[in-house]
Amino acid sequence: MLKFIWTIQIITAFLLIVLILLHSPKGDGIAGIGGASQLFSSQKSAEKGLNKLTGIIAGIFLFCTFLLGFGLIK
């Protein structure tokens, strides 16, 4: 079980790095990536979905960190 939690921790850490880098400081975000703006109905919906996904992955990461940090899994 410990190896499974560590695996989830590493995967979510990598996903968080990627998702945070997709956020744009200028407001373009994921819609600004070479023609990807046509994939979404609007730029705001793309950013909203990206924010929601980032929040979910961050929650999973924090939960795994809590389990590993307090030694609840052995």
C-alpha positions in Angstrom: 0.0 0.0 0.0 2.9 2.3 0.8 4.3 1.9 -2.7 0.9 2.7 -4.2 0.6 5.9 -2.3 4.2 6.9 -3.3 3.3 6.2 -6.9 0.2 8.4 -6.7 2.3 11.1 -5.0 4.9 11.1 -7.8 2.3 11.1 -10.6 0.3 13.9 -9.1 3.5 16.0 -8.5 4.4 15.6 -12.2 0.8 16.5 -13.2 0.8 19.6 -11.0 4.0 20.8 -12.6 2.5 20.4 -16.1 -0.9 21.9 -15.2 0.6 24.9 -13.5 2.9 25.6 -16.4 -0.2 25.5 -18.7 -1.6 28.5 -16.9 -0.6 31.7 -18.6 0.3 34.9 -16.7 -1.2 36.9 -19.6 -4.6 35.2 -19.5 -4.0 33.2 -22.7 -3.6 30.0 -20.8 -4.3 26.7 -22.6 -6.3 28.5 -25.3 -3.1 30.3 -26.5 -1.3 27.1 -27.5 -1.0 27.1 -31.3 -4.6 27.0 -32.5 -6.0 25.2 -29.5 -8.5 27.9 -28.9 -10.8 26.3 -31.5 -11.1 23.2 -29.3 -13.0 25.0 -26.6 -16.2 27.1 -26.9 -14.4 30.0 -25.2 -11.2 30.9 -23.6 -12.9 31.3 -20.2 -14.3 27.7 -20.3 -10.8 26.4 -21.1 -9.3 28.2 -18.1 -12.2 27.2 -15.9 -11.7 23.5 -16.7 -7.9 23.8 -16.3 -8.4 25.5 -12.9 -10.8 22.8 -11.8 -8.5 20.0 -12.9 -5.5 21.6 -11.2 -7.5 21.9 -7.9 -8.5 18.2 -8.0 -4.9 17.1 -8.7 -3.7 19.4 -5.9 -6.2 17.9 -3.5 -5.1 14.4 -4.3 -1.5 15.4 -3.8 -2.2 17.0 -0.4 -4.1 14.0 0.7 -1.2 11.7 -0.2 1.2 14.0 1.5 -0.9 13.9 4.6 -1.0 10.1 4.6 2.7 9.8 4.1 3.7 12.6 6.4 1.9 11.4 9.4 2.8 7.8 8.8 -0.8 6.6 8.5 0.2 4.0 5.9 2.7 1.4 6.8 
